[in-house]
Amino acid sequence: MQILPLQGFPDFNLYSTPLLILGLQGAILCVLLYRRYLQKQVLPDLLLAGILFILCYHRTTYTLGFMSWYDTFRNTKINYFLVSMDLLMAPLIFFYVKSVVTPGFRLTKRHFWHFVPWLLFFAAKMVIYMYDVQQPGFDEKQNGYLVENFQWPYLNPLVTYFSVAQMLLYLAFSFQLYNAYKKEIQQFFSNTEKKELNWIRNFLLVYTFIFVYGLVQMFVDEYIVKMSWIQKWWIQFFSAIALLYFGVKGYFTDFDFLKTFEKPERKPQNLSVAAPADVNEKLLEQKKEINSLFQEEKIFLDPELNLTQLSEKTELNRAEVSEIINMGFGKNFNDFVNQFRIEEFKRRLGGGDHQQFSLVGLAFECGFNSKATFNRVFKKEVKLTPTEYLNTLKKKGLK
């Protein structure tokens, strides 16, 4: 195969340079995540590294195109080897979210069935290449017979429709996982704001935006007006920015608190009003014991208090403690603990402690670790803001 001399490649211009710079930065973050995975064996790092790699890889065609690769090497065969990985992206996103929000999650052999569609597509691409490379005149043109007569008209549309349906399904499952996690942490942590993993929510929202933008672009290009390569550049640019954002946030977000997180267990019993007398009596005793821990020992002052710590103090399992709080007190663990913190705040406010602390400082003394959480919980419990409540006390004669 004759290689033409360089005529315009590499052309660093307004379109190629941003994609190249962002792509290289994303590649560096990909390597850092993979290196950390090798050191610490943290599965989310490996999965996010895979996502970043695909995002970098998918920018290759447009980056090289705007750098004049295709104009310089008219008979290039690079597109035979730039195999789309859309069929890998959907399950990777789902497993990344699952590995973060599900303690102890591990990939097993059965999970690899999710990647079979891409393996079949890859095999088809290799068959296409092996056939085309044997055809006369293959070196004289960019695309061979099967690419033009099978891949473009039949295989690509099939893969596109399948990958769109697949992505919709996996994104729905990923959002479902995240929403379930947000509910579960209310049953385990007493302070949840820093544990809500807004990064995962933002990750899903940003990727959904890119996905929907791509669908709109594909529809416009196919059914309304043929878009130019420059018009299609924007989604490549947005994807490259998202690549950098995913890499930075994913690398620097601390997931260490999840080591203590344990999902709620199946409830061992059903404590209800209609339960036998001995069960109700046992429930009252257990409620009294828990109340004692909060009112006398004030364990709620620990901002990192969680369900496991409470179960150890009561010598009951986590499922039993969760059931007692949910059914006996009519609250989830988070709301139950925070009501004691609010009452402690009100008591200390009435005792004049606000003269020594700011309202936020006093809230932190009572077990909160976030101003936003404190304000939200206080307004929910008292129906007033902390400042409004303090003003009502002053009107009643508080100094």
Summary of the structure (lengths in Angstrom):
residues: 399
radius of gyration: 28.9
end to end distance: 90.9
largest distance: 98.2
contacts: 1167
relative contact order: 0.09
helix: 72%
strand: 1%
